[in-house]
Structure formats: structure tokens, C-alpha cells
Amino acid sequence: MLLPILQERLQAAVASALPDADLSRVLVRPCTNATHGDYETTALMGLAKERKMNPRQLATDVQARLDVADICEPVQISGAGFLNFRIRSETLGRVIASAARGDHLFVVKTTRPRTVVIDFSSPNVAKPLHVGHIRSTFLGDCLARVFRTLGHRVVTDNHIGDWGTQFGMLLVGWSDHLDTAALAADPIAEMERLYKLVNARCKEDPSVRDRARSELVKLQSGDPENLAIWREMQRLSQVQFDNLYTRLGVQFDVTLGESFYNPKLAGVVAELEAAGIARASEGAVAVFSDGTLPTKEDPLLINRDGEWQANPFLVRKSDGGFNYATTDLATLEHRFNTWAPDEILYITGGPQQLHFRQLFQTYRRWRPGFTARLEHVWFGSILGSDGTPFKTRSGETVKLNDLLLEAEERAFVIVAGKNPDLPEAEQHEIARRIGIGALKYADLLPNRQSDYVFSWDKLLALTGNTAPYLQYAYTRTRSLQRKGGERPDLASLPDSLPLVAREELELARHLLNFGFTLEAVTSDYRPNFLCNYLYELAGRFSQFWENCPVLKAEDPATRTARAALCEVTSRVLGTGLNILGIETVERM
């Protein structure tokens, strides 16, 4: 809450000293070294360098024009021209009191809301969600929650894989090998079995492969029987998808499969050809470099043996069929025309970086008036303990449903061991929240572009930077609500609270940065910033809890101030965990 005020006043002081300065570069940020203060700005050094001025002299000039005495201790100049701000304890007490009364939670909603489309999860019809969908699903859902918290309009779009060559094989399997009882019991498993069976036979018997192609052509030509079977595959798959998403607390505003865009693909290619963006090549149609980008930055060029060669973006195959490139161009066009977004995020793995670079460049050439930000928010892999992609002991891909079940079972053992007297139903509910929360947090905590090693022991630990540790910290913040005796009335707090102890002040200062942390998450699409903020918040609360008695404090004003700190910390921890998609528990 205070940072925007400090920044506004700093910009006014800079404008007074340098009327031609670009104020968008004049930013205030939390201090990287707390010994220097709570906030700092480094902007004056850059402004001084551009004008060949002495940066400390400029800092002195700005300091003289800066009026923040009602918020901060005297502003300090350090280094080559830093300005350091330290918030007054009275100011901290005033802001914490306001938050405890429910006036705010340190988050300032944007006055310029953007429309942000987020494409994530994207399972395939007739196949189970598996460990490979975890990062996209958790990351996309978290980013959607952060943007919404900050006041932006978000459209979450689950781009389902429901069209393509695999359906020819599935149609053959459905006709010849369907086990109706197995389909009723577990539709996804049965359809997966059919696909594997027919796919193997296609490799062994050309006649089976030819028949699968024939069934696919019939489907694509609108054959009523094949369309009916395909729609039933879609329906059965969506039921299972929805069940998993409900367990995970993940929701989508739009679910459109690749089939939705199929009627538009021929028109996309025709327009690209007519505009001279795409051209025929060896029977196919592709987009080639137009030479407008520097060679090393052009995704439509590749260096082979020291020579730059064409690296075309294929939009129609030599057999006349279309591919992901064509579908993704049609999808972009639909999103642009439907929602007029300011930002579109694609949450997929790192191996798809080249595809999206080519996609974005091609679309901007096709639609030069398109100004929205296009971002491929890519992520690394989940690895097993041996450093290879995480799989089952038999070497198969880990199904998401199995992973969720195991997380809940392992969490139940912990909960039942620590709380044997709780009713079993309550133990299971707590275990569900802890197990699924632990999976999410373990995935969101690392830098998204890094691989990480999956470890049950680490992610379910009650100590360290884990979801169970944060969930337990939350229960401690709620303990005042469970304890008997007289509790301070937070509804009638004074304008300012007396914060004196070091632990009180450090906790209050950290709480101030909640909104800034959320802004940082959206600037680079990194939920790990929020994870680490909450972990540090829990650590500061632990120090406060151990050294600052609340209900046993002798002075009523101190008792009230500490109770308010507990309440505000509880709200920030609970809100932060919710933004990560993690449910809290009242007791563990």
C-alpha cells in the first residue's frame, strides 16, 4: 500500500528536478539489503548518467524536493546515488490497523485492467492426464488467480486435443475390440487400451493402417456413425477431465478443442498465401523468413554447419492435411476477434519454444495491426531421483489421478499419526488438502524454467519450504480463534497500533510487500516469487510467535497490536495460499 505512494511522490520530486525525465523508469522497490532500509530507488544513477551529471548531486537535489516525512524516517543517500527509505513505526502501526479492520490487504487493484487469455493444461481426448500436465495446469491456474487478484480480466482456455490421426485408430478399436464393461468402469483406460492395441497392429499390418486412415477420412468427411462415436469419446473424456479439475480446484472459462478450429484451417492457409506470407514448397505450404529480423533472432532461419538456412513454419502438409501450426494460427485469430486481449499466455514445456517463436512471428506478419503481448511461458521437466523424466517403476508415464491418490494416502498416514483422536472423515479431508497442496507447491516453488526432482519425503515435510509447513503456519495464526478467554476486539482498533519489538516490526514490514510480490509474479510469470514470500512470512511469524506473547501480554495496547498482527498474517497467508491454488486447514 505504501510503495505506490512513495513511488508517486518520488516521481513528482524527480519531475521537479528534471522536467524531461522519463518517470516510468523512476521506480521504488524493496531493499535488497534490509540494513539499508525498507525501500530504495536506483533510477537516479541512470538519469544522471544520461545527462552527464553527478548522481549523488542529483540524489541530493531530489531528496530536497521529496516530501515523505509523514511516512518515512529521513531519506538517506547511499552508494553512487541510491535513495533509501525506512518506514516509520507509527506508519507501520497505522497500515496494519487498517488491514486488520478489513480496509485492504496490501494489494492495490490496477486502474488499467488488461484482458489476459491464458492457454494451459490441454489434455488429449481418450488419454489420461498425466505427470506431464502437472506444470502447465498448476502454473496456468496460479497465474490466472494472480491476475484476477490484481483486477485484470482473465479468460482461461483449455485447448483440448480432440482431432487428428489417432482417432482413426480409436475408431477401428472401438469397432473391433471395445470392452463395454471396461468402458463403463474406466472410459479413459479403455480408450487408451484401444489406441495402444490398434497402434501396435498398424505397425505390423499395413491393412490395419489403411483401414484406420479410411475411418479417419470418414470422420473428417462427416460420416454420422463415426461422428457419433467421436462425440461419445469427447463426452467420456470430458467427464473424467472435469472430475480431476474439480479435485484440483481448477476452472476454465472456455474449453475449445482443436476440432472447433478445423473448418477455419483452409481459409487460414489461403489468406497466408494470398498475402505472400506462405508459399508452396515441395508439395507443402510453409512460411519462410522475410529477412526483417536479425539473422540470429529469426526463428525461420537455422544455422547448420556454419551456414544460415531456411527453417520454415509448415502450415499445410504435402498430403493436404493441416497441423498444429495451422490450428494455432486459427486459434490466435479466434482469440483476437473474440476477446481483444492485451496479453495471451501459452503455458507449455520448454521443447516448444521454437514453435511458439515461429507462431508469434507468423501471426504478426499476417495481422500487422495486432499489438497484444504474446508470451510462451515455458517450463522445465519433472525428474525422478535418477535425474531422468519421472515415471512409474515399470517405466510408464505417471497418471495424474494415481499421483493425487498417492499424495492423499501418504498425507493421511502423517495426519492420522499426529492426530489419532480426530474423526477419520476429518483426517481424510485434512489429508486431501495437505496432499494435493504439497504437490502444487512443490511444482510452483522452483524457477519454472528449471527441472526439478520429485521427492515425496521433501514435498510432504512439515519443515522447510513446503506447503505443509505453510499450512501449519496458517493454523498457528488461527490459534487465537480456538483458544478460550478474552480476546482483543479487532473491529474497534485505534488508528495506529504500537509496534515496538523487533519481531513485530519485521513481520509488519514483510506484510507490506504482499501486493508488490503479486505484481512481480505477473511481470515475469513466476509463482516462485509468491512461494518464497509466503515462506519468509511464515518464518517471520514464527519468530514473532515465539518471542511476543499475545494473549498473555500485560499491556492491553500491546495485546491488541499483536492480535492484529496475527489476524493480518493469517489473512495474507490464507490469501497467498489460495492464489497458489492451495487450501488451508484449521488444524493439522
C-alpha positions in Angstrom: 0.0 0.0 0.0 2.8 2.4 0.8 5.0 1.6 -2.1 2.8 3.2 -4.8 2.6 6.4 -2.6 6.4 6.5 -2.2 6.8 6.0 -5.9 4.3 8.7 -6.8 6.0 11.2 -4.6 9.4 10.3 -5.8 8.3 10.8 -9.4 7.0 14.2 -8.5 10.3 15.2 -6.9 12.2 13.9 -10.0 9.9 15.8 -12.3 10.6 18.9 -10.4 14.4 18.4 -10.6 14.4 17.0 -14.2 11.3 18.1 -16.1 12.3 16.0 -19.1 12.8 12.7 -17.2 11.0 9.6 -18.2 9.1 9.0 -15.0 8.1 5.4 -16.0 11.7 4.4 -15.1 11.6 6.0 -11.7 10.6 3.1 -9.5 10.7 2.3 -5.9 11.5 -1.3 -4.9 12.0 -3.3 -1.6 15.6 -3.0 -0.5 17.8 -6.0 -1.4 19.7 -5.4 1.8 17.4 -4.7 4.8 20.2 -2.9 6.7 19.9 0.0 4.2 16.2 0.5 4.7 12.8 -0.9 3.6 12.7 0.5 0.1 15.1 2.0 -2.4 15.4 3.5 -5.8 18.3 3.1 -8.2 16.8 5.2 -11.0 18.7 8.4 -10.3 22.0 6.9 -11.4 20.7 6.1 -14.8 19.1 9.5 -15.2 22.3 11.2 -14.1 24.5 9.2 -16.5 22.4 10.1 -19.5 22.8 13.8 -18.6 26.5 13.5 -17.6 25.6 14.7 -14.1 27.0 13.7 -10.7 24.5 11.0 -9.5 24.9 11.9 -5.8 24.3 15.6 -6.6 21.1 14.6 -8.4 20.1 12.4 -5.5 20.7 15.4 -3.2 18.5 17.6 -5.4 15.7 15.1 -5.5 16.0 14.4 -1.8 15.5 18.1 -1.1 12.2 18.1 -3.2 10.9 14.8 -1.7 8.2 15.1 0.9 7.7 11.7 2.6 8.1 12.8 6.3 4.6 11.6 7.1 5.6 8.0 6.0 9.3 7.6 6.4 12.3 8.4 8.5 14.6 11.0 6.8 15.5 9.7 3.4 19.1 8.5 3.1 21.6 8.7 0.2 24.0 5.8 -0.2 26.4 4.5 -2.7 26.7 6.1 -6.1 23.2 7.7 -5.8 20.8 5.3 -4.1 17.9 6.8 -2.2 16.9 4.6 0.8 13.5 4.8 2.6 12.8 3.4 6.0 9.1 3.3 7.1 8.3 4.9 10.4 7.0 2.5 13.1 3.9 4.8 13.5 3.2 4.4 9.8 3.5 0.6 10.1 1.1 0.6 13.0 -1.4 2.6 11.1 -1.3 0.4 8.0 -1.5 -2.8 10.0 -4.5 -1.5 11.9 -6.2 -0.5 8.7 -5.6 -4.0 7.3 -6.9 -5.7 10.5 -10.1 -3.7 10.2 -10.5 -5.1 6.7 -9.8 -1.9 4.7 -7.2 -3.6 2.5 -4.8 -6.5 2.3 -1.7 -4.6 0.9 -3.0 -5.1 -2.6 -3.9 -2.1 -4.9 -6.1 -3.2 -7.8 -5.0 -1.9 -11.1 -6.7 1.2 -12.5 -5.9 -0.1 -16.0 -7.2 -3.6 -16.2 -5.9 -5.8 -19.0 -7.6 -8.7 -20.7 -5.3 -11.7 -20.4 -6.0 -15.0 -22.1 -4.2 -18.0 -20.6 -3.9 -21.3 -22.5 -3.0 -24.1 -20.2 -3.4 -27.8 -19.3 -4.6 -29.0 -22.8 -5.2 -32.8 -22.3 -6.0 -35.1 -25.2 -9.3 -36.8 -25.7 -9.2 -40.6 -25.0 -6.0 -40.2 -23.0 -5.5 -39.7 -19.2 -4.0 -36.6 -17.8 -0.5 -37.5 -16.6 2.5 -36.0 -14.8 3.4 -34.1 -18.0 0.2 -32.0 -17.5 1.0 -31.0 -13.9 3.2 -28.0 -14.5 1.0 -26.5 -17.2 -2.1 -27.0 -15.1 -0.8 -25.7 -11.8 1.2 -22.8 -13.3 -1.7 -21.6 -15.6 -4.2 -21.8 -12.7 -2.0 -19.8 -10.4 -1.2 -17.1 -12.9 -5.0 -16.7 -13.6 -5.6 -16.3 -9.9 -2.8 -13.6 -9.5 -4.0 -11.6 -12.5 -7.6 -11.7 -11.2 -6.5 -10.7 -7.7 -4.8 -7.6 -9.2 -8.0 -6.6 -11.0 -7.4 -7.9 -14.5 -9.9 -9.6 -16.7 -8.8 -13.2 -17.3 -10.0 -15.8 -19.8 -8.8 -19.3 -19.1 -8.9 -21.5 -22.2 -8.3 -25.3 -22.2 -7.2 -26.1 -25.7 -8.3 -29.8 -25.9 -6.6 -32.2 -28.3 -9.7 -33.8 -29.9 -8.7 -34.0 -33.6 -6.0 -35.9 -35.5 -4.7 -39.2 -36.8 -5.1 -41.1 -33.5 -8.9 -41.0 -33.9 -8.7 -43.3 -37.0 -7.1 -45.9 -34.8 -9.5 -45.3 -32.0 -12.5 -45.8 -34.4 -11.0 -49.2 -35.5 -10.5 -50.2 -31.9 -14.0 -49.1 -30.9 -15.5 -51.2 -33.7 -13.4 -54.3 -33.3 -12.1 -54.6 -29.7 -14.3 -52.5 -27.4 -15.0 -53.9 -24.0 -18.2 -52.2 -23.0 -17.9 -53.3 -19.3 -14.4 -51.8 -19.1 -15.6 -48.7 -20.9 -18.3 -48.2 -18.3 -15.9 -48.8 -15.4 -13.0 -46.6 -16.6 -13.6 -45.0 -20.0 -10.1 -43.3 -20.3 -8.3 -46.5 -19.5 -10.3 -48.5 -22.0 -9.8 -45.9 -24.8 -6.1 -45.8 -24.0 -6.0 -49.6 -24.3 -7.8 -49.5 -27.7 -5.4 -46.9 -29.0 -2.3 -48.8 -28.0 -3.7 -52.1 -29.4 -4.5 -50.7 -32.8 -1.4 -48.6 -33.0 0.7 -51.7 -32.5 -1.3 -53.5 -35.1 -0.9 -50.6 -37.6 2.9 -51.1 -37.4 2.6 -54.8 -38.0 -0.2 -54.9 -40.6 -0.5 -52.3 -43.5 -4.1 -53.3 -43.9 -5.0 -52.1 -40.4 -3.1 -48.9 -41.0 -5.1 -48.3 -44.2 -8.3 -49.0 -42.5 -7.5 -46.5 -39.7 -6.8 -43.9 -42.4 -10.1 -44.7 -44.1 -12.0 -44.3 -40.8 -10.3 -41.0 -40.2 -11.3 -39.7 -43.6 -14.9 -40.8 -43.0 -14.8 -38.9 -39.7 -13.4 -35.8 -41.2 -16.0 -36.0 -44.1 -18.8 -36.0 -41.6 -19.8 -39.7 -41.5 -22.7 -39.8 -39.0 -21.7 -43.1 -37.3 -18.0 -42.1 -36.8 -19.0 -38.6 -35.7 -21.3 -40.1 -33.0 -18.6 -42.4 -31.7 -16.1 -39.5 -31.7 -18.5 -37.3 -29.8 -19.0 -40.1 -27.2 -15.2 -40.2 -26.8 -15.2 -36.5 -26.2 -18.1 -36.7 -23.7 -16.5 -39.6 -21.7 -13.1 -37.8 -21.7 -14.6 -34.5 -20.5 -16.3 -36.2 -17.6 -13.0 -37.6 -16.4 -11.2 -34.3 -17.0 -13.8 -32.4 -15.1 -13.5 -34.8 -12.2 -9.8 -34.3 -11.9 -10.0 -30.5 -12.3 -12.7 -30.4 -9.6 -10.3 -32.2 -7.2 -7.6 -29.8 -8.1 -9.8 -26.7 -7.8 -9.0 -25.7 -11.3 -11.7 -24.0 -13.5 -11.8 -22.9 -17.2 -13.8 -20.2 -18.7 -13.6 -21.8 -22.2 -12.9 -25.3 -23.3 -12.5 -25.5 -27.1 -10.9 -28.5 -28.8 -8.8 -28.5 -32.0 -11.9 -29.7 -33.8 -13.5 -26.3 -33.2 -10.9 -24.6 -35.5 -10.8 -27.3 -38.2 -13.3 -25.6 -40.5 -11.2 -22.4 -40.4 -7.8 -24.0 -41.4 -8.1 -24.0 -45.2 -9.0 -20.3 -45.0 -6.0 -19.5 -42.8 -3.6 -21.1 -45.4 -5.4 -19.4 -48.3 -5.0 -16.0 -46.6 -1.4 -16.5 -45.8 -0.7 -17.5 -49.4 -2.7 -14.5 -50.8 -0.7 -12.2 -48.6 2.6 -13.6 -49.8 3.4 -14.8 -46.3 3.3 -18.5 -47.1 4.2 -20.3 -50.3 4.3 -23.8 -51.8 7.4 -25.8 -51.2 7.9 -29.5 -52.2 4.1 -30.1 -52.3 3.6 -28.5 -48.9 2.8 -24.9 -47.9 5.1 -23.1 -45.4 6.1 -19.7 -44.1 9.7 -18.6 -44.8 11.9 -15.8 -43.4 11.2 -12.3 -44.8 14.6 -11.0 -43.7 13.2 -8.3 -41.4 14.7 -9.8 -38.3 18.4 -10.0 -37.4 19.6 -13.4 -38.6 20.3 -14.8 -35.1 16.9 -13.7 -33.8 14.9 -15.1 -36.8 13.1 -18.3 -35.8 12.6 -19.1 -39.5 16.3 -19.5 -40.0 18.7 -22.1 -38.6 22.5 -22.4 -38.6 23.7 -25.7 -40.0 27.4 -26.3 -40.3 28.1 -22.6 -40.1 25.6 -21.6 -42.7 22.2 -20.0 -42.2 19.4 -21.9 -43.9 15.6 -21.8 -44.1 13.7 -23.2 -41.1 10.2 -22.9 -42.4 6.9 -22.9 -40.5 4.8 -25.6 -42.1 1.1 -24.7 -42.3 -0.1 -27.4 -44.8 1.5 -30.8 -45.3 2.3 -32.3 -48.6 -0.7 -34.7 -48.3 -3.0 -31.7 -47.9 -3.5 -32.1 -44.2 -3.1 -29.4 -41.6 -1.0 -29.4 -38.4 -0.6 -27.7 -35.0 0.8 -24.6 -36.7 -2.3 -24.1 -38.7 -4.6 -24.8 -35.8 -2.6 -22.4 -33.5 -2.9 -19.6 -36.1 -6.6 -20.1 -36.3 -6.8 -20.2 -32.5 -4.9 -16.9 -32.2 -7.3 -15.3 -34.8 -10.3 -16.5 -32.8 -9.0 -15.2 -29.5 -8.1 -11.8 -31.1 -11.6 -11.5 -32.6 -13.5 -12.8 -29.6 -11.8 -11.1 -26.6 -9.5 -8.4 -28.0 -6.8 -9.4 -25.5 -3.9 -7.3 -24.3 -1.9 -10.4 -23.4 -2.0 -14.1 -24.4 0.0 -16.6 -22.4 0.7 -20.2 -23.6 1.8 -22.4 -20.7 3.7 -25.3 -22.2 7.1 -27.1 -21.9 10.4 -25.8 -23.0 10.8 -28.0 -26.1 8.0 -26.0 -27.8 9.9 -22.7 -27.7 10.8 -22.7 -31.4 7.2 -23.5 -32.4 5.8 -20.5 -30.5 8.5 -18.1 -31.7 7.6 -19.1 -35.3 3.9 -18.9 -34.5 4.1 -15.4 -33.0 6.2 -14.0 -35.8 3.9 -15.5 -38.5 0.8 -14.2 -36.8 2.2 -10.7 -36.5 3.1 -10.7 -40.2 -0.4 -11.9 -41.0 -2.0 -9.3 -38.7 0.3 -6.4 -38.5 -2.2 -4.4 -36.5 -2.1 -6.9 -33.7 -0.5 -5.3 -30.7 -1.2 -7.7 -27.9 1.7 -9.2 -25.9 2.2 -12.9 -26.9 4.2 -15.0 -24.4 5.3 -18.6 -24.3 5.5 -19.2 -20.6 7.6 -22.3 -20.7 8.8 -24.7 -18.0 11.2 -27.4 -17.3 10.7 -31.1 -16.6 9.8 -33.2 -13.5 12.6 -35.7 -12.9 12.8 -38.9 -10.9 15.6 -39.5 -8.3 17.8 -40.8 -11.0 17.7 -37.5 -12.9 15.6 -38.9 -15.8 11.9 -38.0 -16.6 9.7 -39.0 -13.7 8.0 -42.4 -14.4 6.5 -45.3 -12.6 8.7 -48.2 -11.5 7.6 -50.1 -14.7 8.8 -47.2 -16.8 5.3 -45.9 -17.8 4.1 -42.3 -17.6 2.7 -41.5 -14.2 -1.1 -40.8 -14.4 -2.2 -37.7 -12.6 -5.1 -39.5 -10.9 -2.7 -42.1 -9.4 -0.4 -39.3 -8.3 -3.2 -37.5 -6.5 -4.4 -40.7 -4.8 -0.8 -41.5 -3.6 -0.4 -37.9 -2.3 -3.6 -38.1 -0.3 -2.7 -41.6 1.1 0.7 -40.5 2.2 -0.7 -37.4 3.8 -3.3 -39.4 5.6 -0.6 -41.5 7.3 1.0 -38.3 8.6 -2.3 -36.8 9.7 -3.5 -39.9 11.4 -0.2 -40.4 13.2 -0.2 -36.8 14.6 -4.0 -36.6 15.3 -5.2 -40.1 16.1 -8.2 -38.7 18.1 -9.7 -36.8 15.1 -12.7 -38.4 13.4 -11.5 -40.4 10.4 -13.5 -38.4 8.0 -11.8 -35.2 9.2 -8.4 -36.9 8.9 -9.2 -37.7 5.3 -10.3 -34.2 4.5 -7.2 -32.7 6.1 -5.0 -35.2 4.2 -6.7 -34.3 0.9 -5.8 -30.7 1.4 -2.3 -31.4 2.5 -1.5 -34.0 -0.1 -2.8 -32.0 -3.1 -1.4 -28.8 -1.7 2.0 -30.4 -1.3 2.0 -31.4 -5.0 1.1 -28.0 -6.2 3.6 -26.2 -4.0 6.5 -28.5 -5.0 5.7 -27.7 -8.6 5.3 -23.9 -8.2 8.3 -23.4 -5.9 11.2 -23.9 -8.3 12.1 -21.4 -11.0 9.6 -22.5 -13.7 12.3 -22.8 -16.3 14.3 -25.3 -14.2 13.9 -29.0 -14.0 13.2 -30.4 -10.5 13.5 -33.8 -8.8 10.2 -35.2 -7.5 10.5 -36.4 -3.9 7.6 -37.5 -1.7 9.6 -37.0 1.5 10.6 -33.5 0.6 7.2 -32.2 -0.6 5.3 -33.6 2.4 7.8 -32.4 5.0 6.4 -30.3 7.9 9.7 -28.3 8.0 11.4 -26.3 5.2 9.9 -24.5 2.3 6.9 -26.8 1.7 3.1 -26.5 1.6 2.6 -28.5 4.8 4.9 -26.1 6.6 2.9 -23.1 5.3 -0.4 -24.8 6.1 0.8 -25.4 9.6 1.9 -21.8 9.9 -1.6 -20.8 9.0 -3.1 -23.0 11.7 -0.9 -21.2 14.2 -2.2 -17.8 13.0 -5.7 -19.1 13.6 -5.0 -20.5 17.1 -6.2 -17.3 18.8 -9.7 -18.1 17.4 -9.6 -21.6 19.0 -8.3 -20.5 22.4 -10.7 -19.5 25.2 -10.6 -16.4 27.2 -10.9 -12.7 26.4 -9.6 -11.7 23.0 -9.0 -8.2 21.7 -11.8 -6.6 19.7 -10.3 -6.1 16.2 -13.5 -4.4 15.0 -12.7 -1.3 17.1 -9.0 -0.8 16.6 -7.3 2.6 17.1 -6.0 4.5 14.1 -2.4 3.2 14.8 -1.0 0.2 16.7 2.1 0.4 18.9 4.7 -1.8 17.2 7.9 -1.8 19.2 9.5 -5.3 19.4 11.9 -6.1 16.6 9.9 -9.2 15.6 6.7 -7.1 15.4 8.3 -4.6 13.1 10.0 -7.2 10.9 6.7 -9.0 10.4 4.8 -5.8 9.7 7.4 -4.7 7.1 7.2 -8.0 5.3 3.4 -7.9 5.2 3.6 -4.6 3.3 5.2 -6.3 0.3 2.4 -8.7 -0.4 0.9 -6.7 -3.3 4.3 -5.9 -4.7 5.1 -9.6 -4.8 2.0 -10.4 -6.8 2.9 -7.7 -9.3 6.3 -9.3 -9.6 4.7 -12.7 -10.3 2.8 -11.2 -13.2 5.7 -9.3 -14.7 7.7 -12.5 -15.4 5.1 -15.2 -14.8 6.9 -16.7 -11.9 4.8 -18.0 -9.0 8.0 -19.0 -7.1 8.2 -15.3 -6.1 5.0 -15.8 -4.1 6.1 -19.1 -2.7 9.3 -17.6 -1.3 7.4 -14.6 0.0 5.0 -16.8 2.0 7.8 -18.9 3.3 9.6 -15.9 4.6 6.4 -14.6 6.0 5.9 -17.8 7.9 9.4 -17.6 9.2 8.9 -14.1 10.5 5.6 -15.0 12.0 7.3 -18.0 13.8 9.9 -15.6 15.3 7.2 -13.2 16.4 5.0 -16.0 17.8 7.9 -17.4 19.9 9.1 -14.0 21.3 6.0 -11.9 21.5 3.2 -13.3 23.8 -0.2 -12.3 22.5 -3.0 -13.1 25.0 -0.5 -13.1 27.9 0.9 -9.7 27.1 0.4 -7.5 30.2 -0.3 -4.2 28.3 -3.7 -4.1 26.7 -2.4 -2.0 23.8 0.4 -4.5 23.1 -2.1 -7.3 23.3 -4.3 -5.7 20.8 -1.5 -4.9 18.4 -0.1 -8.4 18.5 -3.6 -9.9 18.0 -4.0 -7.7 14.9 -0.6 -8.9 13.5 -1.8 -12.5 13.9 -5.1 -11.7 12.1 -3.4 -9.9 9.3 -0.7 -12.5 8.8 -3.5 -15.1 8.8 -5.3 -13.3 6.0 -2.2 -12.8 3.9 -1.1 -16.4 4.4 -4.5 -17.7 3.6 -5.0 -15.5 0.6 -1.5 -16.3 -0.7 -2.0 -20.0 -0.5 -5.4 -19.7 -2.2 -3.7 -17.8 -5.1 -1.3 -20.7 -5.4 -4.4 -23.0 -5.5 -3.7 -24.5 -2.1 -6.5 -25.0 0.5 -5.8 -24.1 4.2 -6.6 -26.2 7.2 -7.7 -25.0 10.6 -5.8 -27.7 12.4 -3.2 -30.3 11.5 
